Amino acid sequence: MHERKVRACLDLRCDVCGAVIRAGEWYYQVRDEYTRGHYNEHITCPGAAAVICPPPVKPVPRIFNRAMALA
């Protein structure tokens, strides 16, 4: 996929979030080399899904020798 930064001449629809890209606003024009299709998307897409990170895992204390732990 090739993308380039372009200024919109007309109002366009963002293919990621569906919001309007206003005339005069910068956006990415993405070209798929396999299907020869063009896709438009905001540079900072307001309606795109945020990246969700899993919560950190708490470390579990390890007991190496059960006999030593009971003594």
ABEGO torsion letter per residue (X at the ends): XBBBBBBBABBBBBAAAGBBBBBGBBBBBBBBAAAGBBBBBBABBAABBBBBBBBBBBBBBBBABAAAAAX
